[in-house]
Amino acid sequence: MKGKIMGTIHKTGCVLCAQNCGLEIEVENNRIVKVKPDKSNVKSEGYFCRKGMNVAYHQHNADRLKYPLKKVGGKFERISWDQAIDEIAAKLKAIVGQCGPRSFAYMGGGGQGCHFEAAFGVRLMRGLGSQYMYTALAQEFSGAFWVCGRTHGRQYLHDQPDVNNTDLLLVLGWNGMQSHQIPQAPRKLQNLSKDPDKLLIVVDPRLSETAKIADIHLRIRPGTDALLLKAMISIILKEGWENKNYLENHTSAFDKVDSYFLNFDVQAAIKTCELDFEKVREVARLYATRKSSLRYDLGIFMGRHSGLNSYLIVILQAICGRLCVEGGNVINGHMLPFGHTDERDPKIWRTVATNSFPVCGSFPPNVMPEEILSDHPERLRAVLVTGVNPLRSYADTTAYEKAFSRLDLLVTAEMAMTETAVLSHYVLPSRSGYEAWDGTFFPMTYPGIHFQMRRPIIEPEGEPLELGEIHLRIADKLGLIPPIPESLYKAAYDNHAAFTQALMEYAMTEPKAMKAIPFILGKTLGKAMGSVHLSALWGLLQVMPTSFQESAARAGFTPGPTLGEEIFQKILDHPEGIWVGKVDPGNNFAEIKTADGKFNLHIPELLDELQAINGESEEAALITDPAFPLVLMAGRHTSMNANTLMRDPAWNEGKRACTLAMHPDDAAALNLKDGHQVRVTTEAGSEEIELEITDTARRGHVVIPHGFGLVYNGVQYGANVNRLTKNTHRDQFGTPMHRFVPCRVEAVPLKS
């Protein structure tokens, strides 16, 4: 008997979460047939989770798009690429020409695995005169990144725990055993938990998978995180546990805020949090006196007082001397920073209906429905959606449906027929993360800076294009690309040195060249390389900032004019990914970008909110409406959800993937049984879902995972939690308060 003939094995990476763990994928007859972790990947080191294991369900599904589509009479018809680009460009030109650049928005940016389209999408947006980019970053991180802008000097300088060197990890609102957010999170958390010399402390209303392995679990009352943080800071200052030397040398303006923590009624605050005072005091002491770090996530980002939470966390870290030090929280290096947009700059736009501003260049998706439905003459009228599914990813599905139906033009470029694509006027098929050259720029590692450029391992079916190519074609038809001389096209096929020289000569004679450089590279070098995304990588490496050049030199690359070419070639030679740079671990403070190089602890815009919260005020604010007596945590990371990237429910066959988690006492009070169908109702709407009774839930607190409610092969799978979240239930940064949604739960009557 002959042995089975193996397919071709490719080194690549996962596209289903921000960790992008290394994978070895076997492809046979143009299909993924086997997936293993890649031990040669220097970031993931052979780790992966069941999402990466099942990535074939993402790549091969019945909803895949193959050809451009146009909605005619309420139905989609196949059209050619030329017709699609011609008509979309003509409509965009007419809308922007008549209504101005504020009428257009770009909603994209690359999601979890494919960032290269953003270089082209942003350039298309700016070419039309718009600043309106809406991304998932502003769905979750606006408050935290805005705070970093004030305290660290740039919004993209968010810090991460130095887990490998810490002795104590304090976790707030993060279930790392299910939601990664740091490389190899479950592996690292288990190592911490098992080490007798180290401590894992978890603050979470739920008995989460991470809380189960913690040394200490503070089962906090939902919505009281800011109160707990203020109490911990007050305790540390009262006990004299603060690091006075660090405060003097590495922070500024603490004398303008320390009074807010003096004479604070800590006992009342902790009582409102429904926690034990002595236990909280011990956690504060341990954090202040050990080599400690912390990690916080959506439970803080998307809860009550989200921006204030982030501010208080920076103050807590600073007074204990835990920022930019070994084993504390460190600022990771960046190959490509996300950007910095200070709303105090008059050149930065605000939206016309909600007066919202961008953080890291991104406007909050939760205000988009109001910006479309507004009667303002400069309201949004045309939206280009690329690689994202707002009808399932962002708050208030009902508001989005109403708003999108009013648009003059909705174009979706996507690999599958998503719920958003169904509502669009034009649907353009994009290549998947395994059919195109692509990569990500998440700054997740320290001190090394990791980068992996995935290459195509699957031959696309039909006519899908790289997303960057789609943007390029629209821009070209709009006339946003200046004329390109034949000599530049020719040089692209010669060698990179010749191309560089020809490009420099062209840029010196064509004043519009630099503003269109991604498109120029895509049309010339991209054609020669067979990928506009790959040409963008080459271009990026030729204009590296000095700070990254220094990081690259620390990683062993040769400084000088050929540095970019050296890194580019090594990336191509190593599909498993490489260390492209290394920050100086001995001087992490050099990453701070404030004027004095110190952490600025004075944020005037948040002081009124900081002063106002105390045990009494929060107790009053947390009184529930009798119509909505429970608190819904709208969104929960599990091993069985992957945002909306896994459309085929077969990957979860046999598992209770989408349920409402409820404490036994609450279920008994409502006379509900495990497995019952229940109706969850909020201000925004109602959804029916299977009930799961579990003591991991907290009394008065129910949980629904996100990423479900997808319509696959005409059948909806699971409940769409964003049908239950009101887009106006948000903070001053536009971040939805998904972790604190008042609701009620009732049995669904049995059908006769």
C-alpha positions in Angstrom: 0.0 0.0 0.0 1.4 3.3 -1.1 1.7 6.1 1.4 -0.4 9.3 1.1 1.2 11.9 -1.1 1.6 15.1 1.0 0.7 18.5 -0.2 3.0 21.5 -0.1 3.8 22.8 3.4 4.0 26.6 3.8 5.3 28.7 6.7 2.8 31.5 7.3 0.8 33.1 10.1 -2.7 33.1 11.6 -5.0 36.0 10.6 -7.7 35.5 13.3 -6.3 37.6 16.1 -3.7 40.2 16.7 -1.0 37.7 17.8 -0.7 36.3 14.3 0.9 33.1 15.6 3.2 31.2 13.3 1.6 28.4 11.3 2.7 25.6 9.1 -0.1 25.0 6.6 -0.3 22.0 4.2 -2.0 22.8 0.9 -3.2 20.1 -1.4 -5.3 20.7 -4.6 -5.4 24.4 -3.6 -7.0 23.7 -0.3 -5.8 23.9 3.3 -5.7 20.3 4.5 -3.6 20.5 7.7 -2.5 23.2 10.1 0.3 22.9 12.7 2.0 25.5 14.9 5.3 26.8 13.5 8.1 26.2 16.0 10.5 28.3 14.0 8.4 31.5 14.5 10.4 33.5 17.0 7.4 35.2 18.4 4.9 32.3 18.9 7.6 29.6 19.4 5.3 26.8 18.4 2.2 28.1 20.2 -1.2 28.4 18.6 -4.9 28.0 19.7 -7.9 26.3 18.2 -8.7 29.3 16.0 -5.5 29.0 14.1 -5.9 25.3 14.0 -9.2 25.8 12.2 -8.2 28.6 9.9 -9.3 26.5 6.9 -12.9 27.3 7.8 -12.0 31.0 7.3 -10.3 30.5 4.0 -12.8 28.0 2.5 -16.4 28.9 3.0 -19.6 29.1 1.0 -19.8 32.9 1.4 -16.6 33.5 -0.5 -16.9 36.2 -3.2 -15.4 35.7 -6.6 -16.5 38.5 -8.9 -17.5 42.2 -8.7 -21.3 42.6 -8.0 -23.7 45.5 -8.5 -27.1 45.7 -6.9 -29.8 46.1 -9.5 -33.5 46.1 -8.6 -32.6 44.8 -5.1 -30.6 41.9 -6.5 -26.9 41.5 -7.2 -25.6 41.1 -10.7 -22.1 40.1 -11.8 -20.2 42.9 -13.6 -16.7 43.4 -14.8 -13.9 45.0 -12.8 -13.8 47.8 -15.4 -17.5 48.6 -15.0 -17.3 48.4 -11.2 -14.3 50.8 -10.9 -15.7 53.2 -13.6 -19.1 53.5 -11.9 -17.8 53.7 -8.3 -15.3 56.4 -9.3 -17.9 58.4 -11.2 -20.3 58.2 -8.2 -17.6 59.2 -5.7 -16.5 62.1 -7.9 -20.0 63.4 -8.2 -20.8 63.0 -4.5 -17.6 64.6 -3.2 -17.7 67.3 -6.0 -21.3 68.3 -5.0 -21.2 67.8 -1.2 -17.6 68.3 -0.3 -14.9 65.9 1.1 -16.7 65.4 4.4 -19.3 63.4 2.5 -16.9 60.5 2.2 -15.6 58.0 4.8 -13.2 55.1 4.6 -14.0 52.2 7.0 -11.1 49.7 6.9 -7.5 49.5 8.0 -6.8 45.8 7.8 -8.3 44.2 10.9 -6.5 41.3 12.6 -4.2 40.1 9.9 -4.0 42.3 6.8 -2.8 45.8 7.4 -1.2 46.7 4.0 -4.5 47.8 2.4 -4.5 50.8 4.9 -1.6 52.4 3.1 -3.7 52.6 0.0 -7.1 53.2 1.6 -5.8 56.1 3.6 -4.2 57.6 0.6 -7.4 57.3 -1.4 -9.3 59.0 1.4 -6.9 61.8 1.6 -6.8 62.1 -2.2 -10.5 62.9 -2.0 -9.8 65.5 0.7 -11.3 63.5 3.6 -10.0 62.7 7.0 -12.8 60.4 8.0 -11.2 57.0 8.7 -13.3 54.7 10.9 -11.6 51.6 12.4 -12.0 49.0 15.2 -9.2 50.8 17.1 -11.7 53.6 17.9 -14.4 51.0 18.8 -12.2 49.8 21.7 -9.1 51.8 22.5 -9.8 55.5 22.0 -9.9 56.4 25.7 -6.7 54.5 26.5 -4.8 55.7 23.5 -5.9 59.3 24.0 -4.6 59.1 27.6 -1.3 57.8 26.3 -1.1 60.8 24.0 -1.4 63.1 27.1 0.8 61.1 29.5 3.4 59.4 27.2 3.5 62.1 24.5 2.0 60.1 21.6 -1.2 58.1 21.3 0.5 55.1 19.8 2.8 54.6 22.8 0.6 52.3 24.8 2.6 50.1 27.2 2.5 46.4 27.7 3.6 44.2 30.7 7.1 42.8 30.6 5.7 39.3 31.4 8.9 37.4 31.0 10.6 39.4 33.8 7.7 40.4 36.1 7.2 38.9 39.6 3.5 40.0 39.8 1.0 40.5 37.0 -2.2 42.4 37.9 -4.9 41.7 35.4 -7.9 44.0 35.0 -10.8 43.2 32.7 -8.8 40.7 30.7 -9.3 37.0 30.3 -6.0 36.1 28.8 -6.6 32.3 29.0 -9.1 32.9 26.2 -8.3 36.3 24.8 -4.6 36.5 23.9 -3.5 40.2 23.5 0.1 39.3 24.4 2.1 36.6 22.7 1.4 33.0 24.0 -0.9 34.4 26.6 -2.2 31.2 28.1 1.3 29.7 28.2 2.7 32.8 29.9 -0.2 33.0 32.4 0.1 29.3 33.4 3.8 29.8 33.9 3.1 32.7 36.2 0.4 30.8 38.1 2.6 27.8 38.7 5.7 29.7 39.8 5.7 29.9 43.6 7.8 33.0 43.6 5.4 34.9 41.4 1.8 36.2 41.7 -1.1 36.5 39.4 -3.9 38.8 40.6 -7.1 39.1 38.6 -9.8 41.8 38.9 -13.0 40.6 37.1 -16.7 40.2 38.0 -16.6 36.7 36.5 -14.8 33.6 37.6 -13.0 33.7 34.3 -10.6 31.0 33.1 -7.8 33.4 34.1 -9.4 34.1 37.5 -9.5 30.3 38.1 -5.7 30.1 38.0 -5.0 33.3 39.9 -3.4 33.6 43.3 -5.9 36.4 44.2 -9.2 37.1 42.5 -11.1 40.4 43.3 -14.6 39.7 42.1 -15.5 43.3 41.6 -19.0 44.8 41.1 -19.5 45.6 37.4 -18.8 49.2 36.5 -16.8 50.1 39.6 -13.2 49.7 38.2 -12.4 53.5 38.4 -13.5 53.5 42.0 -11.3 50.6 42.9 -8.3 52.2 41.1 -8.8 55.5 42.9 -9.0 53.6 46.2 -5.8 51.7 45.5 -3.9 54.9 44.7 -5.2 56.5 47.8 -4.2 53.5 50.0 -0.6 53.5 48.5 -0.2 57.3 49.1 -1.6 57.1 52.6 0.7 54.2 53.5 3.8 55.8 52.0 4.3 52.9 49.5 4.8 55.2 46.5 8.2 55.4 44.8 9.2 59.0 45.6 12.5 58.8 43.7 10.8 57.6 40.5 8.1 60.2 40.8 10.8 62.9 41.0 12.9 61.7 38.2 10.4 60.3 35.7 7.1 62.1 36.1 5.8 65.6 36.0 2.9 67.5 37.5 1.9 64.9 40.1 1.6 67.7 42.6 -1.4 68.9 40.5 -3.4 65.7 41.0 -2.2 64.1 44.3 -4.8 66.1 46.3 -7.6 64.2 44.5 -6.6 61.0 46.4 -6.1 62.6 49.8 -8.9 62.4 52.4 -10.7 60.0 50.0 -13.1 57.7 51.8 -11.5 54.4 50.7 -13.7 52.2 52.9 -16.9 53.6 51.3 -15.4 53.2 47.9 -14.4 49.6 48.4 -17.8 48.8 49.9 -19.5 50.1 46.7 -17.1 47.8 44.7 -18.5 45.0 46.9 -14.9 43.9 47.8 -13.1 43.2 51.1 -11.0 46.2 52.3 -8.2 44.1 53.7 -7.9 42.1 50.5 -7.8 45.3 48.4 -5.2 46.8 50.7 -3.0 43.7 50.3 -3.3 43.9 46.5 -2.3 47.5 46.6 0.7 46.7 48.9 1.9 43.8 46.7 1.6 45.8 43.5 3.5 48.8 45.1 6.3 46.8 46.6 6.9 43.9 44.2 8.5 43.9 40.7 5.0 44.2 39.3 3.2 44.8 35.9 -0.4 45.0 34.8 -2.5 44.2 31.8 -6.0 45.6 31.2 -8.3 45.0 28.3 -11.9 45.4 27.1 -13.4 45.1 30.6 -11.7 48.4 31.3 -11.6 49.9 27.8 -15.4 49.4 27.2 -16.7 49.9 30.7 -17.9 52.9 32.7 -15.4 55.7 33.0 -13.2 54.0 30.4 -10.9 57.0 29.8 -10.6 57.8 33.5 -9.8 54.1 34.1 -6.8 54.4 31.7 -5.7 57.7 33.4 -5.9 56.1 36.8 -3.9 53.1 35.7 -1.1 55.4 34.4 -1.1 57.2 37.8 -1.0 53.8 39.6 1.9 52.6 37.5 3.8 55.9 37.9 3.5 56.3 41.7 4.8 52.7 42.1 7.6 53.2 39.6 6.4 50.5 37.2 6.7 52.2 33.8 9.6 51.6 31.4 11.4 49.4 33.9 12.3 45.7 33.8 9.5 43.5 34.9 7.1 46.5 34.8 5.1 47.9 31.9 7.3 48.7 28.9 6.8 50.6 25.7 7.3 48.2 22.8 9.1 49.1 19.6 7.2 50.0 16.4 8.0 49.1 12.8 5.1 51.4 11.8 3.3 53.5 14.5 -0.4 53.8 14.2 -0.3 57.6 14.2 -1.1 60.5 16.5 -3.9 63.0 16.1 -4.3 65.6 18.8 -7.8 67.0 18.7 -6.5 70.3 20.0 -4.9 70.9 16.6 -7.3 73.0 14.5 -6.3 71.0 11.4 -7.8 67.8 12.8 -11.4 67.4 11.8 -14.3 66.8 14.1 -17.5 65.2 12.8 -20.4 67.5 11.9 -23.2 65.9 13.8 -21.6 64.5 17.0 -18.5 66.7 17.2 -16.4 63.6 17.6 -12.6 63.6 17.1 -10.1 60.9 16.0 -7.6 59.1 18.1 -4.6 57.6 16.3 -6.2 58.9 13.1 -9.4 56.9 13.7 -12.9 58.1 14.3 -15.3 56.1 16.5 -17.5 53.8 14.5 -20.4 54.3 17.0 -21.0 57.8 15.7 -21.2 56.9 12.1 -25.0 56.2 12.0 -25.7 59.7 13.4 -23.3 61.2 10.9 -25.2 59.6 8.0 -28.7 60.2 9.3 -27.9 63.9 10.1 -29.6 66.7 8.1 -26.3 68.6 8.0 -25.4 69.6 4.5 -22.0 68.0 4.9 -23.3 64.7 6.3 -21.8 61.4 5.3 -23.2 60.2 1.9 -20.6 57.7 0.6 -18.7 55.0 2.6 -16.1 52.5 1.4 -15.9 49.5 3.7 -12.9 47.2 3.3 -12.2 44.0 5.2 -14.6 44.8 8.1 -18.2 43.9 8.9 -19.8 46.8 10.8 -23.2 45.1 10.7 -21.9 42.6 13.2 -18.7 44.2 14.6 -20.0 47.6 15.8 -22.6 48.8 18.3 -26.3 49.0 17.3 -26.9 46.9 14.3 -30.4 48.5 13.9 -29.0 52.0 13.7 -26.4 50.9 11.2 -29.0 49.2 9.0 -31.1 52.4 9.0 -28.1 54.6 8.3 -26.6 52.5 5.5 -29.9 52.4 3.7 -29.8 56.2 3.4 -26.3 56.3 1.9 -25.9 57.5 -1.7 -23.1 55.0 -2.1 -22.0 52.0 0.0 -19.2 49.9 -1.4 -17.9 46.8 0.4 -14.6 45.2 -0.6 -14.4 41.9 1.2 -13.5 38.2 0.9 -17.0 37.0 1.8 -20.6 38.1 1.4 -21.0 39.6 4.9 -24.1 41.2 6.4 -22.6 44.6 5.4 -21.9 43.5 1.9 -25.6 42.4 1.5 -26.7 46.0 2.1 -24.1 47.5 -0.4 -24.6 49.0 -3.8 -21.4 47.4 -5.0 -19.5 44.4 -3.6 -15.9 43.9 -4.6 -14.1 40.5 -4.0 -10.8 40.7 -2.2 -8.2 38.1 -1.8 -7.8 36.4 1.6 -4.9 36.6 3.9 -3.6 33.4 2.3 -4.1 34.6 -1.3 -2.2 37.8 -1.0 1.1 39.2 0.3 0.2 40.8 3.6 1.3 41.4 7.2 0.5 43.3 10.4 2.2 46.0 12.5 0.9 45.2 15.9 3.6 46.2 18.5 3.2 43.2 20.7 6.8 42.1 21.5 9.7 43.5 23.7 12.5 44.2 23.3 12.5 42.8 19.8 10.3 44.1 17.0 8.8 41.3 15.1 7.5 41.2 11.5 6.3 38.5 9.2 5.2 39.1 5.6 2.8 36.3 4.6 3.0 35.2 1.0 0.2 33.8 -1.1 -0.2 30.0 -0.5 -3.6 29.6 -2.1 -4.4 30.4 -5.7 -7.6 32.6 -5.7 -10.7 31.4 -7.4 -12.5 33.9 -9.7 -11.3 37.5 -9.9 -10.5 38.7 -6.4 -7.8 41.4 -6.0 -5.6 42.5 -3.2 -7.4 45.2 -1.3 -4.6 47.6 -2.0 -5.0 47.0 -5.7 -8.7 47.8 -5.4 -8.0 51.2 -3.8 -5.3 51.8 -6.4 -7.7 51.2 -9.3 -10.3 53.5 -7.8 -7.7 56.2 -7.2 -6.4 55.8 -10.8 -9.9 56.2 -12.3 -10.4 59.3 -10.1 -7.3 60.9 -11.5 -5.5 60.9 -8.1 -2.3 59.4 -9.6 0.0 61.8 -11.6 1.3 60.6 -15.0 4.2 58.1 -14.6 7.0 58.1 -17.1 7.8 54.9 -19.0 11.3 55.0 -17.6 10.0 54.3 -14.1 8.0 51.3 -15.3 11.1 50.0 -17.0 13.3 50.5 -14.0 10.9 48.5 -11.8 11.8 45.4 -13.9 15.6 46.1 -13.8 16.7 46.2 -10.2 15.9 48.0 -7.0 18.9 50.3 -7.2 17.9 51.5 -10.7 14.3 51.9 -9.6 15.3 53.9 -6.6 17.3 56.3 -8.7 14.5 56.6 -11.3 11.9 57.2 -8.5 14.0 60.0 -7.0 14.4 61.7 -10.4 10.7 61.4 -11.0 9.7 62.8 -7.6 12.0 65.9 -8.1 10.1 66.8 -11.3 6.6 65.8 -10.3 5.2 67.8 -7.4 2.2 65.5 -6.9 4.3 62.3 -6.7 5.0 62.1 -2.9 1.3 62.4 -2.0 0.5 59.5 -4.3 3.6 57.4 -3.5 1.8 54.1 -2.5 -0.1 54.2 -5.8 3.0 55.0 -7.8 4.8 52.1 -6.2 1.9 49.9 -6.8 1.5 50.7 -10.4 5.2 50.3 -11.2 7.1 48.1 -8.7 3.9 46.3 -7.7 3.4 45.2 -11.3 6.9 43.9 -11.4 6.6 42.1 -8.1 3.1 40.8 -8.7 1.7 42.5 -5.6 1.0 46.1 -4.7 1.2 45.2 -1.0 4.7 43.9 -1.5 5.7 47.1 -3.2 4.4 49.0 -0.2 6.6 47.0 2.1 9.6 47.8 0.0 8.7 51.5 0.0 8.1 51.6 3.7 11.6 50.2 4.4 13.3 52.9 2.2 12.0 55.7 4.4 12.4 54.3 7.9 12.6 56.9 10.7 15.9 57.3 12.5 14.5 55.6 15.6 13.6 52.4 13.7 17.0 52.5 11.9 18.7 52.4 15.3 16.4 49.6 16.4 17.3 47.7 13.2 21.0 48.1 13.9 20.5 46.7 17.4 18.9 43.6 15.8 22.1 43.1 13.7 21.3 44.9 10.4 23.9 47.1 8.8 23.3 50.9 9.1 23.6 52.9 5.9 21.9 53.5 2.6 21.2 49.8 1.9 19.6 49.1 5.3 16.0 49.0 3.9 17.0 46.7 1.1 18.8 44.3 3.5 15.7 44.1 5.8 13.4 43.6 2.8 15.4 40.7 1.5 15.7 39.0 4.8 11.9 39.3 5.3 11.4 37.6 1.9 14.0 34.9 2.8 12.2 34.1 6.1 8.5 33.5 5.6 8.3 32.5 9.3 9.0 36.0 10.4 12.1 37.8 11.8 13.2 40.3 14.4 13.5 43.5 12.3 14.5 45.6 15.3 15.2 45.9 19.0 14.5 48.7 21.4 17.1 49.6 24.0 15.9 47.6 27.1 18.4 49.6 29.2 16.7 52.9 28.3 13.0 52.4 27.7 12.4 55.9 28.9 13.9 57.1 25.6 10.6 56.0 24.0 8.6 58.7 25.8 7.7 61.6 23.5 6.7 64.3 26.0 8.5 67.7 25.9 10.5 66.9 29.1 10.8 63.2 28.5 8.7 62.4 31.6 5.3 60.9 32.1 2.8 63.8 32.4 0.3 63.0 35.2 -1.9 66.0 34.8 -4.8 65.7 32.4 -7.1 68.7 33.0 -9.9 67.3 30.9 -10.4 64.3 33.3 -10.1 66.0 36.6 -13.8 66.8 37.2 -14.7 63.2 36.6 -11.8 62.1 38.8 -13.0 64.3 41.6 -16.6 63.4 41.3 -16.4 59.6 41.8 -16.7 58.3 45.3 -18.5 55.5 47.0 -21.7 57.5 47.5 -21.9 59.0 44.0 -21.2 55.7 42.3 -23.7 53.8 44.5 -26.3 56.2 43.3 -25.2 56.0 39.7 -25.4 52.2 39.8 -29.0 51.9 40.8 -30.7 49.8 38.2 -33.8 50.7 36.2 -36.6 48.2 37.2 -37.2 47.7 33.5 -33.5 46.6 33.1 -32.5 45.0 36.4 -29.4 43.1 35.1 -26.1 44.2 33.7 -25.1 42.7 30.3 -21.5 42.2 29.4 -21.9 42.5 25.6 -19.0 40.7 24.2 -16.8 37.9 25.6 -13.6 36.4 24.2 -13.8 32.6 24.1 -11.9 29.9 22.1 -15.1 29.6 20.1 -15.4 33.1 18.6 -13.2 35.0 16.2 -14.9 38.3 15.7 -16.7 37.8 12.4 -13.8 36.1 10.6 -15.2 32.6 10.9 -18.5 32.5 9.0 -18.9 28.7 8.8 -20.3 27.5 12.1 -19.0 24.0 11.4 -15.7 24.9 13.1 -17.6 24.9 16.4 -19.7 21.8 15.8 -20.8 20.1 19.0 -19.9 23.1 21.2 -22.2 25.5 23.1 -20.5 28.4 21.4 -23.1 31.2 21.8 -25.0 31.2 25.1 -26.1 33.7 27.7 -24.1 33.0 30.9 -26.2 33.6 34.1 -25.6 32.8 37.7 -27.8 30.0 39.2 -29.4 32.4 41.8 -30.6 34.8 39.0 -31.9 31.8 37.0 -33.8 30.5 39.9 -35.4 33.9 40.6 -36.6 34.0 37.0 -37.6 30.3 37.0 -35.3 29.6 34.1 -33.5 26.3 33.4 -30.2 25.6 31.7 -30.7 25.2 27.9 -33.9 27.3 27.8 -34.3 29.9 25.1 -34.5 33.3 26.6 -35.1 36.8 25.3 -32.6 39.5 26.3 -33.9 43.0 26.0 -32.0 46.3 26.2 -32.6 49.9 25.2 -31.4 49.0 21.8 -33.5 45.9 21.1 -34.0 42.2 21.8 -32.3 38.9 20.9 -33.2 35.3 21.6 -30.4 33.0 22.9 -29.8 29.7 24.7 -29.3 30.1 28.5 -26.2 28.6 30.2 -26.4 28.6 34.0 -23.0 28.7 35.5 -21.4 29.8 38.8 -18.6 31.5 36.8 -21.1 34.3 36.2 -21.7 37.0 38.9 -25.1 37.6 40.4 -26.9 40.3 38.5 -24.4 40.1 35.7 -25.0 38.2 32.4 -22.6 37.6 29.5 -23.0 37.1 25.7 -20.0 36.4 23.4 -19.5 38.6 20.3 -18.9 37.5 16.7 -22.2 35.6 16.3 -25.5 36.2 14.6 -23.8 35.6 11.3 -26.0 34.6 8.4 -24.3 31.6 6.7 -25.9 29.8 3.8 -29.1 31.7 4.6 -29.3 30.6 8.2 -28.4 32.8 11.3 -26.0 31.2 13.7 -26.2 32.4 17.3 -27.2 35.8 18.7 -26.0 39.1 17.4 -25.0 40.9 20.6 -24.6 44.2 18.8 -28.4 44.2 18.3 -28.5 44.8 22.0 -26.0 47.7 22.2 -27.1 51.3 21.6 -24.6 53.3 19.7 -25.3 56.4 21.8 -24.5 54.4 25.0 -20.9 55.6 24.8 -18.3 57.7 26.5 -16.8 61.1 25.5 -14.3 59.3 23.2 -17.0 57.5 21.3 -16.2 54.1 22.9 -19.3 52.0 23.5 -19.9 50.9 27.1 -20.3 47.2 26.0 -19.3 45.9 29.4 -22.1 47.7 31.2 -25.4 47.4 29.3 -28.6 47.4 31.4 -30.9 44.6 30.4 -33.7 42.2 31.3 -34.0 38.4 30.6 -37.2 36.5 30.3 -38.2 33.0 29.0 -39.2 32.6 25.4 -42.7 31.1 25.4 -42.8 27.6 23.9 -44.4 27.5 20.5 -47.5 25.5 20.3 
